[in-house]
């Protein structure tokens, strides 16, 4: 009798462990939709690397104007720059804008020889 009880307990325990170990974990990424770039200034960004329940890196940007959160694609040019900044722990400095060319033709002054 004790042998059948032990066999039944072992069988029940093995089924219970199988059910617990194989539970379905849904995909829970924070960003269902991503944008290639964010227009305007932003105050902060957060990077979440790949994890078991989300198979992609995520970049969440906080806009400076209205504090709204926008998901940025890590594959786009802006996302790649932010990832590089985040990995090297150095902030991205704003690049100097090139001076605009004027459409007017500049007239060179001629020197008159006397």
TAFENKA-V80959 format. One record per pair of residues at least 24 apart in sequence whose ideal C-beta (glycine too) atoms are under 10 Angstrom apart, sorted by the first residue. I is the first residue (numbers start at 1). GAP is how many residues later the second one is. Records with the same first field share a line. If there is no record, write none. Layout:
I: GAP ; GAP
//
This chain:
25: 27 ; 28
26: 27
27: 26 ; 27 ; 28 ; 29
28: 24 ; 25 ; 26
29: 24 ; 25 ; 26 ; 27 ; 28 ; 29 ; 42
30: 24 ; 28 ; 30 ; 39 ; 41
31: 25 ; 26 ; 27 ; 28 ; 29 ; 38 ; 39 ; 40 ; 41 ; 42 ; 43
32: 39
33: 37 ; 38 ; 40
34: 24 ; 25 ; 26 ; 36 ; 37 ; 38 ; 39 ; 40 ; 41 ; 42 ; 45
35: 26 ; 35 ; 36 ; 37 ; 38 ; 41 ; 43 ; 44
36: 36 ; 37 ; 39 ; 40 ; 41 ; 42 ; 43
37: 24 ; 33 ; 35 ; 36 ; 39 ; 40 ; 41 ; 42
38: 24 ; 25 ; 32 ; 33 ; 34 ; 38 ; 40 ; 41 ; 44
39: 24 ; 31 ; 39
40: 24 ; 25 ; 26
41: 24 ; 53
42: 25 ; 26 ; 27 ; 28 ; 30 ; 36 ; 40
43: 24
44: 25
45: 24 ; 25 ; 27 ; 34 ; 37 ; 38 ; 40 ; 41
46: 40
47: 25 ; 27 ; 32 ; 35 ; 36 ; 38 ; 39 ; 40
49: 25 ; 34 ; 37
57: 26
59: 24 ; 27
//
